[in-house]
Amino acid sequence: MSGTWSPSEDKVRAGFYMRFISAALARINGGERGVVTVPVKANWGPVEQVVDIESQKDLQDKFHTDDSEEFTAYKLIRLILLGEPSKVMAYRLVDGSEKVSSLTLKDNAATPADMITLSSAYPSTRPFNVTVRDNVVDPSNKQDIVLYEGTKQLYVFTVDRGSADDMVESINNDKDNMWITASKTNDGNGELTTIANADLTGGNAGTSGVTNEDYTDAMAAFETREFNAFALGAADEALQTSVRSWVSRLRDEGKKVIAYMGGSTTDDEDPNAGDTRSIGFNHEGVVNVTVSGKLDGVWHPSAEVACYVAGLASGQSLRESTTFAATPFEDVSPRLKNSQIKKAIQSGSFVMTHDGERVICERGVNTLTSLGEGQDNSWKKLKIIRIRDAIATDTTKTARDSYIGKVLNNADGQAALLSALKNYFETLSPELIAEGFVVEADEELNANAEADQFFWKYSAKEIDSMEEIYGTGHVG
């Protein structure tokens, strides 16, 4: 692991620790980037599990497309995917009342008996219904179980007459079946009674009673995974405070993640409210969006727009910046005046503006406004923090994979580690860091190191993005 430390602090867990100071900031282009996590409410999909989503089709298959007000999965994950991260990890929130829908099919005896039960694959209120009919091609030996969602036919299961066990096995082993499961209730007479559009009933999505505790359970699940960004997608103040504390702890422990949050539509109507929220967060690991965005004719509050920003920032290479990046939004609200934009940036707010042709991001800033010890204004830049995080992640991985517990802590082992680190930095120069960087042993700290400790340091000058251009004109 990597972590923030001070020279007087003694670490207990074996690992690779780095002390970050502004003078040592370097720009690198290594390590896996682009994984965004998000807790969601959904009417489909596995509950209380981390689910990987890599495409729009993946999203539709795993969480469906229900974007009604009660359900957030489709709209939040879609917004993240528009930013083009490599992957989204989603966690479906439930309140304990979730339940699958079901329908029991009877045999066609004179006194019909229950034979097999069909259940939705996940807790849901999706309007599934079933028709049972004789198979057109082989009506004497086969029957069709036709699955609909509303009036849309989803799939036809063709089963053999004669055995409830065989029918259940045929449905459950169908590799294209992503909607229902089957179980035997009784043997019956081996033939299903025909029915038309009988509903699966009793389903519950389990979202109406979701609490902040359910969100913290999601955060605990994400904590065991490797990711770069967390998009909350909700505007609850107490929950946001918990997220800020969680991110701060993770970063101190060496897990370099950035949280992206925002407000409600009402919050967004008052720019001062968003700026006050940013100032309250005051952390390099928290980005706060303060404007609503219109996409495909639908207005999204800043808490949802923040999901897009999480995908955008995480999906960019470390050469890129979100500053002035074009977005897919058609409009923003409010349209800030120049003085309001300046105030927002100074407050640590991430805002978007309409430049007359398109909606673009303004300065790519995090919410840090009150600098701490060893910090300067570079700590306020989202891009710089992402680069610093990449340094921690990549160099730690090099040490963990090839050196910690594998080489002797003697002159040869230390030289091998320094050589690997130098090679890593050399691949970044001169594109992201200037030539002349230094990677070396920290002799002052190593003088008092324990037998299993080794300290190193680096010095490099980053090559920043061009974000301000000034021109002087002479006339006459």
C-alpha positions in Angstrom: 0.0 0.0 0.0 1.0 3.6 -0.3 0.1 6.3 2.2 0.7 9.8 3.4 3.2 9.9 6.2 5.4 12.2 8.2 9.0 11.5 9.1 8.1 11.0 12.8 5.4 8.5 12.1 6.0 4.7 12.4 4.0 2.6 10.0 2.7 -0.9 11.1 1.5 -2.5 7.9 4.1 -3.6 5.3 4.0 -1.3 2.4 5.5 1.5 0.3 5.0 5.0 1.6 5.4 8.4 0.0 5.6 11.9 1.5 4.1 14.4 -0.9 5.4 18.0 -1.0 4.6 20.5 -3.6 8.2 20.9 -4.8 8.3 17.2 -5.8 5.1 17.2 -7.9 5.7 15.4 -11.2 3.5 14.7 -14.2 3.4 11.1 -15.3 1.5 9.0 -17.7 1.3 5.6 -16.2 -1.0 3.3 -14.3 -4.5 2.2 -15.0 -7.0 5.1 -15.2 -10.6 5.5 -15.7 -12.6 3.4 -13.2 -15.6 5.2 -11.7 -17.8 3.8 -8.9 -21.4 4.8 -8.3 -24.3 3.7 -5.9 -27.6 3.4 -7.8 -31.3 2.7 -7.3 -32.6 0.3 -9.9 -35.6 -1.8 -11.0 -33.3 -4.6 -12.2 -29.9 -6.1 -11.6 -28.0 -7.8 -8.7 -28.6 -6.2 -5.3 -25.8 -5.1 -2.9 -23.1 -6.3 -5.3 -20.4 -4.4 -7.3 -21.3 -4.8 -10.9 -18.9 -3.9 -13.8 -20.4 -1.8 -16.7 -18.3 -1.2 -19.7 -20.8 -0.1 -22.4 -24.3 1.2 -23.0 -25.4 -2.3 -23.9 -23.8 -3.6 -20.8 -25.8 -1.0 -18.8 -29.1 -2.0 -20.5 -28.6 -5.7 -19.9 -27.5 -5.4 -16.3 -29.7 -2.6 -15.0 -32.3 -2.1 -17.7 -33.3 1.4 -19.0 -35.9 2.5 -16.5 -35.1 6.1 -15.8 -38.2 7.1 -13.8 -37.6 9.4 -10.9 -37.5 6.5 -8.4 -34.6 4.8 -10.2 -31.2 6.3 -10.9 -29.1 3.5 -12.4 -29.7 4.2 -16.1 -29.3 7.9 -16.0 -26.3 8.1 -13.7 -24.3 5.3 -15.3 -25.2 6.6 -18.8 -23.8 10.1 -17.8 -20.6 8.5 -16.5 -20.2 6.5 -19.7 -20.6 9.6 -21.8 -17.3 10.8 -20.2 -15.6 7.6 -21.6 -14.0 6.1 -18.6 -12.6 2.6 -19.0 -15.2 1.1 -16.7 -18.0 1.8 -14.2 -18.5 -0.1 -11.0 -22.1 0.1 -9.8 -23.8 -1.0 -6.6 -27.5 -1.5 -6.5 -29.0 0.0 -3.3 -32.0 -1.7 -1.6 -33.9 -1.2 1.6 -34.7 -4.8 2.6 -38.2 -4.9 1.0 -36.9 -6.0 -2.4 -38.7 -9.1 -3.9 -38.8 -10.9 -7.1 -42.0 -11.2 -9.0 -43.4 -14.7 -9.8 -46.1 -16.7 -11.6 -47.0 -20.4 -11.0 -47.9 -22.4 -14.0 -50.4 -25.2 -13.6 -50.8 -28.5 -15.4 -53.8 -29.2 -17.7 -55.4 -32.0 -15.6 -59.1 -32.0 -14.9 -58.2 -30.6 -11.5 -55.2 -28.4 -12.4 -52.2 -28.6 -10.0 -49.3 -26.2 -9.6 -46.4 -27.4 -11.7 -43.6 -24.9 -12.1 -43.0 -21.4 -10.8 -41.4 -18.6 -12.9 -39.6 -15.8 -11.0 -37.9 -12.7 -12.2 -34.1 -13.0 -12.1 -33.8 -9.9 -9.8 -36.1 -8.0 -7.5 -38.2 -5.9 -9.8 -41.6 -4.5 -10.7 -40.9 -4.9 -14.5 -44.3 -5.8 -16.1 -43.4 -9.3 -17.2 -46.2 -11.6 -18.4 -46.4 -15.1 -19.9 -48.3 -16.9 -22.5 -48.3 -20.7 -22.7 -49.2 -22.2 -26.0 -48.7 -25.4 -28.0 -45.7 -25.3 -30.2 -46.7 -24.7 -33.8 -44.1 -27.1 -35.3 -44.5 -30.0 -32.9 -47.7 -29.4 -30.8 -47.9 -33.0 -29.6 -44.5 -33.0 -27.9 -43.6 -29.4 -27.2 -45.0 -26.3 -25.7 -43.9 -22.6 -25.9 -43.6 -20.3 -22.9 -43.6 -16.8 -24.3 -42.2 -14.1 -22.1 -43.4 -10.5 -22.6 -42.6 -7.2 -20.9 -45.8 -5.3 -21.3 -46.8 -5.9 -24.9 -43.2 -6.4 -26.1 -42.2 -10.0 -26.7 -38.8 -10.8 -25.1 -38.3 -14.5 -25.6 -39.8 -17.8 -26.4 -38.9 -20.9 -24.4 -39.7 -24.2 -26.1 -40.0 -27.0 -23.6 -40.8 -30.7 -24.0 -44.0 -32.1 -22.6 -43.7 -34.8 -20.0 -41.5 -33.7 -17.2 -41.5 -30.6 -14.9 -37.9 -31.2 -14.1 -37.0 -31.1 -17.8 -38.9 -27.9 -18.3 -37.2 -26.2 -15.4 -33.8 -27.4 -16.6 -34.5 -26.1 -20.1 -35.4 -22.7 -18.9 -32.6 -22.3 -16.4 -29.9 -23.6 -18.7 -30.9 -21.4 -21.7 -27.8 -19.3 -22.2 -29.8 -16.4 -23.7 -32.2 -16.2 -20.8 -31.5 -13.1 -18.7 -35.0 -12.5 -17.4 -36.5 -15.4 -15.4 -35.7 -18.5 -13.3 -37.8 -21.6 -13.0 -38.4 -24.0 -10.1 -40.5 -27.1 -9.8 -43.6 -26.9 -7.6 -45.0 -30.4 -8.3 -44.6 -33.0 -10.9 -48.1 -32.5 -12.3 -49.1 -34.4 -15.3 -46.2 -33.1 -17.5 -48.3 -30.8 -19.6 -48.9 -27.1 -18.9 -52.3 -25.5 -19.2 -52.4 -22.8 -21.9 -52.7 -19.2 -20.7 -52.6 -15.8 -22.3 -50.5 -12.9 -20.8 -50.6 -13.9 -17.2 -48.6 -11.4 -15.1 -45.7 -12.1 -12.8 -46.7 -10.4 -9.6 -45.5 -9.5 -6.1 -42.2 -7.9 -7.2 -40.7 -5.0 -5.3 -37.6 -3.0 -6.4 -36.8 -2.2 -2.7 -35.9 1.5 -3.2 -38.5 3.5 -1.4 -36.8 3.1 2.0 -33.1 3.4 1.0 -31.2 5.3 3.7 -27.8 6.9 4.0 -26.6 3.8 5.8 -27.3 1.8 2.6 -25.0 4.3 0.7 -22.3 3.7 3.3 -22.6 0.0 2.8 -22.0 0.6 -0.9 -18.9 2.7 -0.1 -17.6 -0.1 2.1 -18.0 -2.5 -0.9 -16.2 -0.2 -3.2 -13.4 0.2 -0.8 -12.3 -3.3 -1.4 -11.9 -2.6 -5.2 -9.4 -0.6 -7.3 -11.0 2.5 -8.6 -10.1 6.2 -9.3 -13.4 8.1 -8.8 -16.6 8.0 -6.8 -19.7 9.6 -8.1 -22.4 10.0 -5.4 -25.3 11.1 -7.6 -27.3 12.4 -4.6 -27.6 15.8 -3.0 -28.2 14.9 0.7 -26.0 17.1 2.8 -25.3 14.6 5.6 -24.4 11.9 3.1 -22.1 14.3 1.3 -20.3 15.0 4.6 -19.9 11.3 5.1 -18.4 10.9 1.6 -16.0 13.8 2.2 -14.7 12.1 5.4 -14.5 8.7 3.7 -12.5 10.0 0.8 -10.2 11.9 3.2 -9.5 8.7 5.1 -9.0 6.6 2.0 -6.5 9.1 0.6 -4.6 9.2 3.9 -4.5 5.4 3.9 -3.0 5.4 0.3 -6.1 4.7 -1.8 -6.1 7.8 -4.0 -9.7 8.3 -5.1 -11.6 11.5 -5.9 -15.3 12.1 -5.1 -17.5 14.0 -7.5 -20.6 15.6 -6.0 -23.2 18.3 -6.6 -26.5 19.7 -5.5 -30.2 19.6 -6.2 -32.1 21.6 -8.9 -33.1 24.0 -6.1 -29.5 24.4 -4.9 -28.3 25.1 -8.5 -30.7 28.0 -8.8 -28.5 30.0 -6.3 -24.8 30.0 -7.3 -23.9 31.1 -3.8 -25.4 27.9 -2.4 -23.1 25.8 -4.6 -20.1 27.9 -3.7 -20.8 27.6 0.0 -21.0 23.8 -0.4 -17.6 23.8 -2.2 -15.9 25.9 0.5 -17.3 23.5 3.1 -15.8 20.5 1.4 -12.3 22.2 1.1 -10.5 19.0 0.0 -8.3 18.2 -3.0 -10.0 14.8 -3.2 -13.5 16.3 -3.7 -14.9 17.9 -6.8 -18.2 19.9 -6.4 -20.3 20.7 -9.5 -22.7 23.6 -9.1 -24.7 23.9 -12.3 -27.5 21.9 -13.9 -27.1 20.5 -17.4 -29.6 19.8 -20.2 -29.1 16.7 -22.2 -31.4 15.3 -24.8 -34.0 17.8 -23.6 -33.9 16.6 -20.0 -32.5 18.8 -17.2 -30.1 17.1 -14.8 -29.2 18.7 -11.4 -25.5 19.2 -10.6 -25.4 16.0 -8.5 -26.1 14.1 -11.7 -23.9 16.3 -13.9 -21.1 15.4 -11.4 -21.4 11.8 -12.6 -20.5 13.0 -16.1 -17.6 15.0 -14.8 -16.3 11.9 -12.9 -16.4 10.0 -16.2 -14.8 12.8 -18.2 -11.9 13.4 -15.7 -11.2 9.7 -15.1 -11.4 8.9 -18.8 -8.9 11.5 -19.9 -5.2 10.8 -20.3 -3.0 12.6 -17.8 -1.9 14.9 -20.6 -5.4 16.3 -20.8 -7.3 18.7 -18.6 -11.0 19.2 -18.1 -10.5 22.9 -18.5 -12.5 24.1 -21.5 -13.3 20.5 -22.4 -16.5 20.3 -24.6 -19.4 18.4 -23.1 -22.5 16.7 -24.6 -24.9 19.0 -22.8 -27.1 21.4 -24.7 -27.4 24.0 -22.1 -26.6 24.9 -18.5 -28.5 26.5 -15.7 -27.9 29.1 -14.4 -25.9 30.7 -17.2 -23.3 32.4 -15.0 -22.0 35.9 -15.5 -18.2 36.5 -15.7 -18.1 37.7 -12.0 -20.0 34.6 -10.9 -17.7 32.3 -12.8 -14.7 33.9 -11.1 -16.3 33.6 -7.7 -17.2 30.0 -8.4 -13.6 29.1 -9.3 -12.2 30.9 -6.3 -14.7 29.0 -4.1 -13.5 25.7 -5.5 -16.7 25.1 -7.6 -16.6 23.1 -10.9 -18.9 24.9 -13.3 -19.9 24.7 -17.0 -20.8 27.6 -19.3 -22.4 28.0 -22.7 -19.9 29.8 -25.0 -22.5 30.6 -27.6 -22.0 27.3 -29.5 -21.6 24.6 -27.0 -21.4 23.8 -23.3 -17.8 23.6 -22.0 -16.2 23.0 -18.6 -14.5 26.0 -17.0 -11.4 25.5 -14.8 -10.8 22.0 -13.7 -10.7 22.6 -10.0 -11.3 20.7 -6.9 -12.8 22.2 -3.7 -9.5 22.9 -1.9 -9.5 26.6 -1.1 -7.8 26.9 2.4 -4.3 25.5 1.8 -2.7 23.2 4.4 0.9 22.8 5.4 3.1 22.0 2.4 0.4 22.9 -0.1 0.4 25.6 -2.8 -2.1 26.6 -5.5 -1.2 23.6 -7.6 -3.1 21.4 -5.1 -6.3 23.1 -6.3 -6.1 21.7 -9.8 -7.9 18.5 -10.6 -5.4 17.5 -13.2 -2.5 17.9 -10.8 -4.1 15.8 -8.1 -4.8 13.1 -10.7 -1.2 13.1 -11.6 0.0 13.0 -8.0 -2.4 10.1 -7.4 -1.0 8.3 -10.4 2.5 8.7 -9.0 1.4 7.1 -5.7 -0.4 4.3 -7.5 2.2 3.4 -10.1 5.4 3.6 -8.1 3.7 1.7 -5.2 2.7 -1.0 -7.7 6.3 -1.3 -9.0 7.6 -1.7 -5.5 4.9 -4.1 -4.4 5.0 -6.4 -7.4 8.8 -6.7 -7.8 10.5 -5.6 -4.6 8.6 -5.6 -1.3 9.3 -9.0 0.3 11.3 -10.1 -2.7 14.7 -8.4 -2.5 17.1 -7.8 0.3 17.1 -4.3 1.9 20.8 -3.9 1.1 22.8 -1.7 -1.2 22.1 -4.0 -4.2 18.3 -4.2 -3.5 18.0 -0.5 -3.0 19.9 0.2 -6.2 17.6 -2.1 -8.1 14.5 -0.3 -6.8 15.9 3.1 -7.6 16.8 2.0 -11.1 13.3 0.8 -11.7 11.8 4.1 -10.4 14.2 6.1 -12.6 13.2 4.1 -15.6 9.6 4.8 -14.8 10.2 8.6 -14.7 12.3 8.5 -17.8 9.4 7.2 -19.9 7.5 10.4 -18.9 10.2 12.9 -19.9 10.1 15.2 -21.7 6.4 14.9 -22.6 5.0 15.2 -19.1 7.9 16.1 -16.9 10.9 18.2 -17.8 14.3 16.7 -18.3 16.6 16.9 -15.3 14.4 15.2 -12.8 16.1 13.5 -9.8 15.2 10.2 -8.2 17.4 9.2 -5.3 17.7 7.7 -1.9 16.7 10.0 1.0 19.9 9.7 3.0 18.7 11.9 5.8 15.7 9.6 6.6 17.5 6.4 5.8 20.1 7.2 8.5 17.5 6.4 11.1 15.5 3.8 9.2 14.6 0.4 10.6 16.1 -2.7 9.0 13.1 -3.3 6.8 12.6 0.4 5.7 13.9 2.3 2.7 13.2 6.0 1.9 13.5 7.6 -1.5 12.7 11.0 -2.9 12.2 12.6 -6.3 12.4 16.1 -7.7 10.8 17.0 -11.0 9.2 20.0 -12.8 5.9 19.3 -14.3 4.8 20.4 -17.8 1.4 22.0 -17.2 -1.4 22.5 -19.6 -1.8 25.9 -21.2 -4.9 27.4 -19.6 -4.3 31.1 -20.0 -3.2 33.0 -23.1 -2.4 36.7 -23.0 -1.8 38.9 -26.0 -0.5 42.5 -26.3 -1.5 44.6 -29.3 0.3 47.7 -30.6 -1.6 50.2 -32.8 -0.8 53.5 -34.4 
